[in-house]
Amino acid sequence: MRRIVLAHLLGVSAAQAGAAVPALEHAAQLYQQHCQSCHGINRLGGAGPALLPESLSRIKPDEIRSVIQNGRPASQMASYANVFSPAQIDALVDYLQQPPATPPTWSNDDILGSYSMLADLSKLPSTPQHGADPMNLFVVVEAGDHHIDILDGDRFEVLARFASHFAVHGGPKFSPDGRFVYFASRDGWISLYDLHNLKLIAEVRAGLNTRNLAVSKDGRWVLVGNYLPGNLVVLDARDLSLVKTIPTIGQNGTASRVSAVYSAPPRDSFIVALKDVKEVWELSWAGTPDFEPRRIPAGDFLDDFSFSPDYKQLLATSRKAQGGQVIDLDSGKVVTDIPLPGMPHLGSGTYWKRNGEWVFATPNISKGLISVIDFKTWKLIKEIPTLGPGFFMRSHVNSRYAWTDVFFGPDNDAIHLIDKQTLEIAHTLRPMPGKTAAHVEFTRDGRYLLLSIWATDGALIVYDSNTLQEIKRIPMNKPSGKYNVGNKIEFAEGTSH
Ligand code: DHE
C-alpha cells in the first residue's frame, strides 16, 4: 500500500504503481542528480557520510526525512525543502533504507586508495609542544557537530579543536606512550592524531561500516573490526598503512560481522567477538605476528564484551542466554552463563574491589538496573534499580562511587552515584534539569571528573569527585565520550578498555 501511495505521490502511472520499482528508480535518479556528489557513488560516502542501510540503521525514518528537508546544522548538508517535493523526500527516505542493487564492496585497493598522509612525522618534535601534562590530557568527542577537543586535564581548558569524520563512535585508543590517539568513525574512517604536536597525521578508510578499533600494547598494530564488509583490518600503528585484511569467516564457512575488538595486554593479543558465527578469535601480536586467529568456540553469537581484571576470562552479551556468557580464554571453554536480564552494555561495564574481592557492574540499555556480579563465583550479587536504562558506568580507584547515567526515559537528566561498598545509590544529581546527562571520565589522579550534558547547547561539567561540587562548565555541542590519556594507557581500574 505504501508503495502504491508513493508511486501515486510521485506521479508515476497506474501501471507502474503496481510495483515499487519506479518510485525507487525515480528516487535513485534524484540521488544521482542531487546527493551523489557528496554522499558518493553507490551511497558509499564521500564528503558526506555513507547512506547505506547499515549506516542509517540507528536513525529513524522521520529523522532522515527531517535532515533532507531541513539540512543538518553546523554541516554542509543544506535544506532540500525547496528542491524536492514532500513525495520525493518520502521516496528518497525509502530508497536510502533499501540495500543497493549491487552489494557494496571495500577491497584492499579501496583501502589503499583512501589513504592520506597529512603530516610528516619525522619533521615534528617528539616532545609535547603544548605545556600541559601529556598524561592528564582528555580527548573529547563532540558528537553534535563532529569535532574533537583536546583538553588540558589540570586547567580544564581546550588546547585544540578539529573536525572529525562523521560519527566517531566508541572510545578512541592510545599508543602505549600516550603520544598518539586513534579514532574510528562509523563509516570506517580511521584517523591518527599526534597529541604532542596537536596535529592529524594520517587517515584511511578501513571499511564501510566499522564497529571499533584496538591498539596493541607494543604500539605497533591497530586492529579494526568491521560490519561491512565483515572483516578485520590490520594497520601499521605508526602511519596507518595497510598490513592485512582478514575476512571473518567461521569454521563452518559462514561469513560474519565483527561485534567488537579489544586488546588484552597481559596476553599480548587482540580478542575479537563475532556476531554471526559462534566463535571468539584471539590474534597474537607477539614476535613477528601473522595474525592468524586462534578460534575459540562460543556457546552463542556474541555482541559486545568485557574482561576479568586478569584478562583470563571474557564476559560477553549472549543472545541465547538472554544475558551474559563467560569464556575462559586459556582453556577455550565456556565457563557459565550469567543472569543478566535486558540488554547489558558490557563494554561500558566496570570493576572494583569490594570486601577484598573483585566485582563487575554493568549498565543496561533496555532495563533500569545495574547488575553487580561476583568475579569469582559469577553469581549475581545485586540488581540495583535505577530511574531508567543507562549506557555508561565509570569509576576510579580513588573514588567512593561508580557514576552511571539514566540515558533513556523521563529521568534522562539524572546521574546516579553508586556507593561501591554498600551497592546503594548514594546520590542522584541532575546537573542540567531536562537535558540528558551521561558518560563520565576521571582525571588521572581521580580528584576530578568530567561529565557530559548530551545536548546541542550542552556542556562538559567538571566535578570535584569527593565534595561533588561543580568546578567548571565548558559549553559544548553534544559531547559524547571523553577519555583521559593516563587512565587509558594504564588500563586503569574504573575506566573502559
Ligand atoms: Fe556505543 C562504545 C556498541 C550505540 C556511544 N559502543 C561502544 C563500544 C561498542 C559499542 C562495541 C566499544 C567500542 C570501543 O570503545 O572500542 N553502541 C554500540 C552498539 O551496539 C549500540 C547499542 C548500537 C549501535 O548503533 O552501534 C551503540 N553508542 C551507541 C549510541 O547510540 C551512543 C550513545 C551515541 C553514539 O555516539 O553513537 C554510543 N559507544 C558510545 C560511546 C562509547 C561507545 C561514547 C565509548 C564508551 C567508553 O567510555 O569507552
Residues whose N, C-alpha, C, O or C-beta is under 5 A from the ligand:
A	BS01	DHE	R58 V168 H169 G170 G171 N212 L213 S259 A260 V261 D304 G347 S480 G481 S496
